Amino acid sequence: MIFDFDTFIYGESVRIRWYHYLRGEVKFENAQGLIAQLGQDKINTRQYFEDLRRQ
């Protein structure tokens, strides 16, 4: 999971694997709405991987 990733990889090749479609496209009225949604997305993503780990 990239949230806890803290390694310098500039110039390196990476492979990305998509696990879950989080939500559809949303238009936000302002930056605060976007920031709030990103925070909720982070919570939902961590919960998804926690649930996946428990299976």
mmJSON file of the N, C-alpha and C atoms, coordinates in Angstrom:
{"data_MODEL":{"atom_site":{
"group_PDB":["ATOM","ATOM","ATOM","ATOM","ATOM","ATOM","ATOM","ATOM","ATOM","ATOM","ATOM","ATOM","ATOM","ATOM","ATOM","ATOM","ATOM","ATOM","ATOM","ATOM","ATOM","ATOM","ATOM","ATOM","ATOM","ATOM","ATOM","ATOM","ATOM","ATOM","ATOM","ATOM","ATOM","ATOM","ATOM","ATOM","ATOM","ATOM","ATOM","ATOM","ATOM","ATOM","ATOM","ATOM","ATOM","ATOM","ATOM","ATOM","ATOM","ATOM","ATOM","ATOM","ATOM","ATOM","ATOM","ATOM","ATOM","ATOM","ATOM","ATOM","ATOM","ATOM","ATOM","ATOM","ATOM","ATOM","ATOM","ATOM","ATOM","ATOM","ATOM","ATOM","ATOM","ATOM","ATOM","ATOM","ATOM","ATOM","ATOM","ATOM","ATOM","ATOM","ATOM","ATOM","ATOM","ATOM","ATOM","ATOM","ATOM","ATOM","ATOM","ATOM","ATOM","ATOM","ATOM","ATOM","ATOM","ATOM","ATOM","ATOM","ATOM","ATOM","ATOM","ATOM","ATOM","ATOM","ATOM","ATOM","ATOM","ATOM","ATOM","ATOM","ATOM","ATOM","ATOM","ATOM","ATOM","ATOM","ATOM","ATOM","ATOM","ATOM","ATOM","ATOM","ATOM","ATOM","ATOM","ATOM","ATOM","ATOM","ATOM","ATOM","ATOM","ATOM","ATOM","ATOM","ATOM","ATOM","ATOM","ATOM","ATOM","ATOM","ATOM","ATOM","ATOM","ATOM","ATOM","ATOM","ATOM","ATOM","ATOM","ATOM","ATOM","ATOM","ATOM","ATOM","ATOM","ATOM","ATOM","ATOM","ATOM","ATOM","ATOM","ATOM","ATOM"],
"id":[1,2,3,4,5,6,7,8,9,10,11,12,13,14,15,16,17,18,19,20,21,22,23,24,25,26,27,28,29,30,31,32,33,34,35,36,37,38,39,40,41,42,43,44,45,46,47,48,49,50,51,52,53,54,55,56,57,58,59,60,61,62,63,64,65,66,67,68,69,70,71,72,73,74,75,76,77,78,79,80,81,82,83,84,85,86,87,88,89,90,91,92,93,94,95,96,97,98,99,100,101,102,103,104,105,106,107,108,109,110,111,112,113,114,115,116,117,118,119,120,121,122,123,124,125,126,127,128,129,130,131,132,133,134,135,136,137,138,139,140,141,142,143,144,145,146,147,148,149,150,151,152,153,154,155,156,157,158,159,160,161,162,163,164,165],
"type_symbol":["N","C","C","N","C","C","N","C","C","N","C","C","N","C","C","N","C","C","N","C","C","N","C","C","N","C","C","N","C","C","N","C","C","N","C","C","N","C","C","N","C","C","N","C","C","N","C","C","N","C","C","N","C","C","N","C","C","N","C","C","N","C","C","N","C","C","N","C","C","N","C","C","N","C","C","N","C","C","N","C","C","N","C","C","N","C","C","N","C","C","N","C","C","N","C","C","N","C","C","N","C","C","N","C","C","N","C","C","N","C","C","N","C","C","N","C","C","N","C","C","N","C","C","N","C","C","N","C","C","N","C","C","N","C","C","N","C","C","N","C","C","N","C","C","N","C","C","N","C","C","N","C","C","N","C","C","N","C","C","N","C","C","N","C","C"],
"label_atom_id":["N","CA","C","N","CA","C","N","CA","C","N","CA","C","N","CA","C","N","CA","C","N","CA","C","N","CA","C","N","CA","C","N","CA","C","N","CA","C","N","CA","C","N","CA","C","N","CA","C","N","CA","C","N","CA","C","N","CA","C","N","CA","C","N","CA","C","N","CA","C","N","CA","C","N","CA","C","N","CA","C","N","CA","C","N","CA","C","N","CA","C","N","CA","C","N","CA","C","N","CA","C","N","CA","C","N","CA","C","N","CA","C","N","CA","C","N","CA","C","N","CA","C","N","CA","C","N","CA","C","N","CA","C","N","CA","C","N","CA","C","N","CA","C","N","CA","C","N","CA","C","N","CA","C","N","CA","C","N","CA","C","N","CA","C","N","CA","C","N","CA","C","N","CA","C","N","CA","C","N","CA","C","N","CA","C","N","CA","C","N","CA","C"],
"label_alt_id":[null,null,null,null,null,null,null,null,null,null,null,null,null,null,null,null,null,null,null,null,null,null,null,null,null,null,null,null,null,null,null,null,null,null,null,null,null,null,null,null,null,null,null,null,null,null,null,null,null,null,null,null,null,null,null,null,null,null,null,null,null,null,null,null,null,null,null,null,null,null,null,null,null,null,null,null,null,null,null,null,null,null,null,null,null,null,null,null,null,null,null,null,null,null,null,null,null,null,null,null,null,null,null,null,null,null,null,null,null,null,null,null,null,null,null,null,null,null,null,null,null,null,null,null,null,null,null,null,null,null,null,null,null,null,null,null,null,null,null,null,null,null,null,null,null,null,null,null,null,null,null,null,null,null,null,null,null,null,null,null,null,null,null,null,null],
"label_comp_id":["MET","MET","MET","ILE","ILE","ILE","PHE","PHE","PHE","ASP","ASP","ASP","PHE","PHE","PHE","ASP","ASP","ASP","THR","THR","THR","PHE","PHE","PHE","ILE","ILE","ILE","TYR","TYR","TYR","GLY","GLY","GLY","GLU","GLU","GLU","SER","SER","SER","VAL","VAL","VAL","ARG","ARG","ARG","ILE","ILE","ILE","ARG","ARG","ARG","TRP","TRP","TRP","TYR","TYR","TYR","HIS","HIS","HIS","TYR","TYR","TYR","LEU","LEU","LEU","ARG","ARG","ARG","GLY","GLY","GLY","GLU","GLU","GLU","VAL","VAL","VAL","LYS","LYS","LYS","PHE","PHE","PHE","GLU","GLU","GLU","ASN","ASN","ASN","ALA","ALA","ALA","GLN","GLN","GLN","GLY","GLY","GLY","LEU","LEU","LEU","ILE","ILE","ILE","ALA","ALA","ALA","GLN","GLN","GLN","LEU","LEU","LEU","GLY","GLY","GLY","GLN","GLN","GLN","ASP","ASP","ASP","LYS","LYS","LYS","ILE","ILE","ILE","ASN","ASN","ASN","THR","THR","THR","ARG","ARG","ARG","GLN","GLN","GLN","TYR","TYR","TYR","PHE","PHE","PHE","GLU","GLU","GLU","ASP","ASP","ASP","LEU","LEU","LEU","ARG","ARG","ARG","ARG","ARG","ARG","GLN","GLN","GLN"],
"label_asym_id":["A","A","A","A","A","A","A","A","A","A","A","A","A","A","A","A","A","A","A","A","A","A","A","A","A","A","A","A","A","A","A","A","A","A","A","A","A","A","A","A","A","A","A","A","A","A","A","A","A","A","A","A","A","A","A","A","A","A","A","A","A","A","A","A","A","A","A","A","A","A","A","A","A","A","A","A","A","A","A","A","A","A","A","A","A","A","A","A","A","A","A","A","A","A","A","A","A","A","A","A","A","A","A","A","A","A","A","A","A","A","A","A","A","A","A","A","A","A","A","A","A","A","A","A","A","A","A","A","A","A","A","A","A","A","A","A","A","A","A","A","A","A","A","A","A","A","A","A","A","A","A","A","A","A","A","A","A","A","A","A","A","A","A","A","A"],
"label_entity_id":["1","1","1","1","1","1","1","1","1","1","1","1","1","1","1","1","1","1","1","1","1","1","1","1","1","1","1","1","1","1","1","1","1","1","1","1","1","1","1","1","1","1","1","1","1","1","1","1","1","1","1","1","1","1","1","1","1","1","1","1","1","1","1","1","1","1","1","1","1","1","1","1","1","1","1","1","1","1","1","1","1","1","1","1","1","1","1","1","1","1","1","1","1","1","1","1","1","1","1","1","1","1","1","1","1","1","1","1","1","1","1","1","1","1","1","1","1","1","1","1","1","1","1","1","1","1","1","1","1","1","1","1","1","1","1","1","1","1","1","1","1","1","1","1","1","1","1","1","1","1","1","1","1","1","1","1","1","1","1","1","1","1","1","1","1"],
"label_seq_id":[1,1,1,2,2,2,3,3,3,4,4,4,5,5,5,6,6,6,7,7,7,8,8,8,9,9,9,10,10,10,11,11,11,12,12,12,13,13,13,14,14,14,15,15,15,16,16,16,17,17,17,18,18,18,19,19,19,20,20,20,21,21,21,22,22,22,23,23,23,24,24,24,25,25,25,26,26,26,27,27,27,28,28,28,29,29,29,30,30,30,31,31,31,32,32,32,33,33,33,34,34,34,35,35,35,36,36,36,37,37,37,38,38,38,39,39,39,40,40,40,41,41,41,42,42,42,43,43,43,44,44,44,45,45,45,46,46,46,47,47,47,48,48,48,49,49,49,50,50,50,51,51,51,52,52,52,53,53,53,54,54,54,55,55,55],
"pdbx_PDB_ins_code":[null,null,null,null,null,null,null,null,null,null,null,null,null,null,null,null,null,null,null,null,null,null,null,null,null,null,null,null,null,null,null,null,null,null,null,null,null,null,null,null,null,null,null,null,null,null,null,null,null,null,null,null,null,null,null,null,null,null,null,null,null,null,null,null,null,null,null,null,null,null,null,null,null,null,null,null,null,null,null,null,null,null,null,null,null,null,null,null,null,null,null,null,null,null,null,null,null,null,null,null,null,null,null,null,null,null,null,null,null,null,null,null,null,null,null,null,null,null,null,null,null,null,null,null,null,null,null,null,null,null,null,null,null,null,null,null,null,null,null,null,null,null,null,null,null,null,null,null,null,null,null,null,null,null,null,null,null,null,null,null,null,null,null,null,null],
"Cartn_x":[0.856,0.0,0.899,0.588,1.466,1.364,0.343,0.21,1.412,1.936,3.032,4.388,4.463,5.682,6.521,7.777,8.646,10.067,10.199,11.484,11.689,12.895,13.217,13.294,12.377,12.355,12.369,12.762,12.801,13.672,13.13,13.867,13.767,13.124,12.97,11.685,11.638,10.41,9.566,8.269,7.36,6.255,5.682,4.549,3.371,2.238,1.036,-0.006,-0.641,-1.717,-2.972,-4.05,-5.313,-6.094,-6.543,-7.272,-8.769,-9.13,-10.525,-10.87,-12.039,-12.538,-13.201,-12.662,-13.091,-14.39,-14.459,-15.655,-15.63,-16.745,-16.837,-16.293,-16.341,-15.865,-16.814,-16.241,-17.033,-16.512,-17.42,-17.035,-17.222,-16.183,-16.225,-16.44,-17.172,-17.463,-16.238,-15.348,-14.174,-13.075,-11.921,-10.777,-11.052,-11.801,-12.096,-12.893,-13.828,-14.605,-13.724,-12.8,-11.853,-10.971,-10.452,-9.576,-10.332,-11.573,-12.386,-12.616,-12.899,-13.142,-11.877,-10.732,-9.466,-9.199,-9.535,-9.397,-10.3,-11.536,-12.465,-11.999,-11.468,-10.928,-9.799,-8.964,-7.862,-8.398,-9.392,-10.013,-10.624,-11.377,-12.033,-11.017,-9.927,-8.896,-8.215,-7.864,-7.239,-8.203,-9.495,-10.484,-10.6,-10.582,-10.651,-9.505,-8.28,-7.135,-7.132,-7.662,-7.786,-8.775,-9.906,-10.891,-10.317,-9.582,-8.965,-7.962,-7.206,-6.207,-6.86,-8.052,-8.761,-9.385,-9.556,-10.218,-9.334],
"Cartn_y":[-1.172,0.0,1.23,2.171,3.326,4.358,4.314,5.3,5.304,4.142,4.03,3.859,4.151,3.98,5.245,5.105,6.271,5.926,5.646,5.298,6.136,6.598,7.398,6.481,6.652,5.797,6.61,7.838,8.698,8.044,7.928,7.333,5.816,5.203,3.748,3.345,2.133,1.58,1.023,1.194,0.648,-0.128,-1.063,-1.829,-1.531,-1.224,-0.886,-1.963,-2.379,-3.359,-2.733,-2.725,-2.174,-3.269,-2.99,-3.957,-3.69,-2.42,-2.1,-0.732,-0.638,0.643,1.351,2.48,3.151,3.936,4.767,5.589,6.165,6.678,7.307,8.731,9.366,10.74,11.689,12.625,13.586,14.983,15.93,17.326,18.019,18.691,19.338,20.831,21.396,22.826,23.664,23.092,23.849,22.884,23.435,22.624,21.897,22.514,21.879,20.595,20.609,19.4,18.285,18.642,17.661,17.088,17.949,17.51,16.573,16.903,16.049,14.689,14.675,13.411,12.563,13.19,12.444,11.802,12.502,11.931,10.716,10.822,9.692,8.542,8.867,7.83,7.062,7.768,7.121,6.166,6.602,5.748,4.512,4.714,3.604,2.625,3.14,2.281,1.445,2.073,1.312,0.236,0.548,-0.431,-1.576,-1.263,-2.302,-3.3,-2.798,-3.692,-4.433,-3.838,-4.525,-5.68,-5.433,-6.482,-7.59,-7.224,-8.192,-9.058,-8.456,-9.181,-10.21,-9.892,-10.791,-11.999,-11.96,-13.074,-14.282],
"Cartn_z":[0.0,0.0,0.0,-0.78,-0.969,0.157,0.991,2.072,3.003,3.288,4.241,3.547,2.282,1.5,1.585,1.958,2.106,1.637,0.35,-0.237,-1.492,-1.706,-2.882,-4.097,-5.046,-6.23,-7.524,-7.439,-8.627,-9.693,-10.907,-12.01,-12.078,-11.116,-11.091,-11.808,-12.295,-12.864,-11.734,-11.844,-10.843,-11.541,-10.826,-11.327,-10.401,-10.997,-10.224,-10.445,-9.369,-9.452,-8.859,-9.619,-9.152,-8.439,-7.235,-6.428,-6.372,-6.367,-6.056,-6.643,-7.262,-7.758,-6.586,-6.2,-4.976,-5.146,-6.183,-6.393,-7.796,-8.226,-9.528,-9.5,-10.649,-10.77,-10.044,-9.317,-8.545,-8.835,-9.047,-9.199,-7.854,-7.404,-6.092,-6.243,-5.32,-5.337,-4.999,-4.176,-3.741,-3.286,-2.981,-2.562,-1.248,-0.355,0.93,0.739,-0.207,-0.497,-1.032,-1.908,-2.451,-1.348,-0.508,0.588,1.523,1.838,2.703,2.056,0.759,0.067,-0.001,-0.217,-0.232,1.13,2.193,3.524,3.709,3.222,3.313,2.424,1.248,0.357,1.039,1.765,2.477,3.536,4.284,5.3,4.647,3.571,2.886,2.295,1.77,1.186,2.255,3.36,4.452,4.963,5.062,5.51,4.513,3.226,2.197,2.365,2.516,2.644,3.974,5.014,6.296,6.157,5.524,5.301,4.428,3.396,2.491,3.249,4.125,4.919,5.834,6.337,7.282,6.597,5.297,4.58,4.495],
"occupancy":[1.0,1.0,1.0,1.0,1.0,1.0,1.0,1.0,1.0,1.0,1.0,1.0,1.0,1.0,1.0,1.0,1.0,1.0,1.0,1.0,1.0,1.0,1.0,1.0,1.0,1.0,1.0,1.0,1.0,1.0,1.0,1.0,1.0,1.0,1.0,1.0,1.0,1.0,1.0,1.0,1.0,1.0,1.0,1.0,1.0,1.0,1.0,1.0,1.0,1.0,1.0,1.0,1.0,1.0,1.0,1.0,1.0,1.0,1.0,1.0,1.0,1.0,1.0,1.0,1.0,1.0,1.0,1.0,1.0,1.0,1.0,1.0,1.0,1.0,1.0,1.0,1.0,1.0,1.0,1.0,1.0,1.0,1.0,1.0,1.0,1.0,1.0,1.0,1.0,1.0,1.0,1.0,1.0,1.0,1.0,1.0,1.0,1.0,1.0,1.0,1.0,1.0,1.0,1.0,1.0,1.0,1.0,1.0,1.0,1.0,1.0,1.0,1.0,1.0,1.0,1.0,1.0,1.0,1.0,1.0,1.0,1.0,1.0,1.0,1.0,1.0,1.0,1.0,1.0,1.0,1.0,1.0,1.0,1.0,1.0,1.0,1.0,1.0,1.0,1.0,1.0,1.0,1.0,1.0,1.0,1.0,1.0,1.0,1.0,1.0,1.0,1.0,1.0,1.0,1.0,1.0,1.0,1.0,1.0,1.0,1.0,1.0,1.0,1.0,1.0],
"B_iso_or_equiv":[0.0,0.0,0.0,0.0,0.0,0.0,0.0,0.0,0.0,0.0,0.0,0.0,0.0,0.0,0.0,0.0,0.0,0.0,0.0,0.0,0.0,0.0,0.0,0.0,0.0,0.0,0.0,0.0,0.0,0.0,0.0,0.0,0.0,0.0,0.0,0.0,0.0,0.0,0.0,0.0,0.0,0.0,0.0,0.0,0.0,0.0,0.0,0.0,0.0,0.0,0.0,0.0,0.0,0.0,0.0,0.0,0.0,0.0,0.0,0.0,0.0,0.0,0.0,0.0,0.0,0.0,0.0,0.0,0.0,0.0,0.0,0.0,0.0,0.0,0.0,0.0,0.0,0.0,0.0,0.0,0.0,0.0,0.0,0.0,0.0,0.0,0.0,0.0,0.0,0.0,0.0,0.0,0.0,0.0,0.0,0.0,0.0,0.0,0.0,0.0,0.0,0.0,0.0,0.0,0.0,0.0,0.0,0.0,0.0,0.0,0.0,0.0,0.0,0.0,0.0,0.0,0.0,0.0,0.0,0.0,0.0,0.0,0.0,0.0,0.0,0.0,0.0,0.0,0.0,0.0,0.0,0.0,0.0,0.0,0.0,0.0,0.0,0.0,0.0,0.0,0.0,0.0,0.0,0.0,0.0,0.0,0.0,0.0,0.0,0.0,0.0,0.0,0.0,0.0,0.0,0.0,0.0,0.0,0.0,0.0,0.0,0.0,0.0,0.0,0.0],
"pdbx_formal_charge":[null,null,null,null,null,null,null,null,null,null,null,null,null,null,null,null,null,null,null,null,null,null,null,null,null,null,null,null,null,null,null,null,null,null,null,null,null,null,null,null,null,null,null,null,null,null,null,null,null,null,null,null,null,null,null,null,null,null,null,null,null,null,null,null,null,null,null,null,null,null,null,null,null,null,null,null,null,null,null,null,null,null,null,null,null,null,null,null,null,null,null,null,null,null,null,null,null,null,null,null,null,null,null,null,null,null,null,null,null,null,null,null,null,null,null,null,null,null,null,null,null,null,null,null,null,null,null,null,null,null,null,null,null,null,null,null,null,null,null,null,null,null,null,null,null,null,null,null,null,null,null,null,null,null,null,null,null,null,null,null,null,null,null,null,null],
"auth_seq_id":[1,1,1,2,2,2,3,3,3,4,4,4,5,5,5,6,6,6,7,7,7,8,8,8,9,9,9,10,10,10,11,11,11,12,12,12,13,13,13,14,14,14,15,15,15,16,16,16,17,17,17,18,18,18,19,19,19,20,20,20,21,21,21,22,22,22,23,23,23,24,24,24,25,25,25,26,26,26,27,27,27,28,28,28,29,29,29,30,30,30,31,31,31,32,32,32,33,33,33,34,34,34,35,35,35,36,36,36,37,37,37,38,38,38,39,39,39,40,40,40,41,41,41,42,42,42,43,43,43,44,44,44,45,45,45,46,46,46,47,47,47,48,48,48,49,49,49,50,50,50,51,51,51,52,52,52,53,53,53,54,54,54,55,55,55],
"auth_comp_id":["MET","MET","MET","ILE","ILE","ILE","PHE","PHE","PHE","ASP","ASP","ASP","PHE","PHE","PHE","ASP","ASP","ASP","THR","THR","THR","PHE","PHE","PHE","ILE","ILE","ILE","TYR","TYR","TYR","GLY","GLY","GLY","GLU","GLU","GLU","SER","SER","SER","VAL","VAL","VAL","ARG","ARG","ARG","ILE","ILE","ILE","ARG","ARG","ARG","TRP","TRP","TRP","TYR","TYR","TYR","HIS","HIS","HIS","TYR","TYR","TYR","LEU","LEU","LEU","ARG","ARG","ARG","GLY","GLY","GLY","GLU","GLU","GLU","VAL","VAL","VAL","LYS","LYS","LYS","PHE","PHE","PHE","GLU","GLU","GLU","ASN","ASN","ASN","ALA","ALA","ALA","GLN","GLN","GLN","GLY","GLY","GLY","LEU","LEU","LEU","ILE","ILE","ILE","ALA","ALA","ALA","GLN","GLN","GLN","LEU","LEU","LEU","GLY","GLY","GLY","GLN","GLN","GLN","ASP","ASP","ASP","LYS","LYS","LYS","ILE","ILE","ILE","ASN","ASN","ASN","THR","THR","THR","ARG","ARG","ARG","GLN","GLN","GLN","TYR","TYR","TYR","PHE","PHE","PHE","GLU","GLU","GLU","ASP","ASP","ASP","LEU","LEU","LEU","ARG","ARG","ARG","ARG","ARG","ARG","GLN","GLN","GLN"],
"auth_asym_id":["A","A","A","A","A","A","A","A","A","A","A","A","A","A","A","A","A","A","A","A","A","A","A","A","A","A","A","A","A","A","A","A","A","A","A","A","A","A","A","A","A","A","A","A","A","A","A","A","A","A","A","A","A","A","A","A","A","A","A","A","A","A","A","A","A","A","A","A","A","A","A","A","A","A","A","A","A","A","A","A","A","A","A","A","A","A","A","A","A","A","A","A","A","A","A","A","A","A","A","A","A","A","A","A","A","A","A","A","A","A","A","A","A","A","A","A","A","A","A","A","A","A","A","A","A","A","A","A","A","A","A","A","A","A","A","A","A","A","A","A","A","A","A","A","A","A","A","A","A","A","A","A","A","A","A","A","A","A","A","A","A","A","A","A","A"],
"auth_atom_id":["N","CA","C","N","CA","C","N","CA","C","N","CA","C","N","CA","C","N","CA","C","N","CA","C","N","CA","C","N","CA","C","N","CA","C","N","CA","C","N","CA","C","N","CA","C","N","CA","C","N","CA","C","N","CA","C","N","CA","C","N","CA","C","N","CA","C","N","CA","C","N","CA","C","N","CA","C","N","CA","C","N","CA","C","N","CA","C","N","CA","C","N","CA","C","N","CA","C","N","CA","C","N","CA","C","N","CA","C","N","CA","C","N","CA","C","N","CA","C","N","CA","C","N","CA","C","N","CA","C","N","CA","C","N","CA","C","N","CA","C","N","CA","C","N","CA","C","N","CA","C","N","CA","C","N","CA","C","N","CA","C","N","CA","C","N","CA","C","N","CA","C","N","CA","C","N","CA","C","N","CA","C","N","CA","C","N","CA","C","N","CA","C"],
"pdbx_PDB_model_num":[1,1,1,1,1,1,1,1,1,1,1,1,1,1,1,1,1,1,1,1,1,1,1,1,1,1,1,1,1,1,1,1,1,1,1,1,1,1,1,1,1,1,1,1,1,1,1,1,1,1,1,1,1,1,1,1,1,1,1,1,1,1,1,1,1,1,1,1,1,1,1,1,1,1,1,1,1,1,1,1,1,1,1,1,1,1,1,1,1,1,1,1,1,1,1,1,1,1,1,1,1,1,1,1,1,1,1,1,1,1,1,1,1,1,1,1,1,1,1,1,1,1,1,1,1,1,1,1,1,1,1,1,1,1,1,1,1,1,1,1,1,1,1,1,1,1,1,1,1,1,1,1,1,1,1,1,1,1,1,1,1,1,1,1,1]
}}}
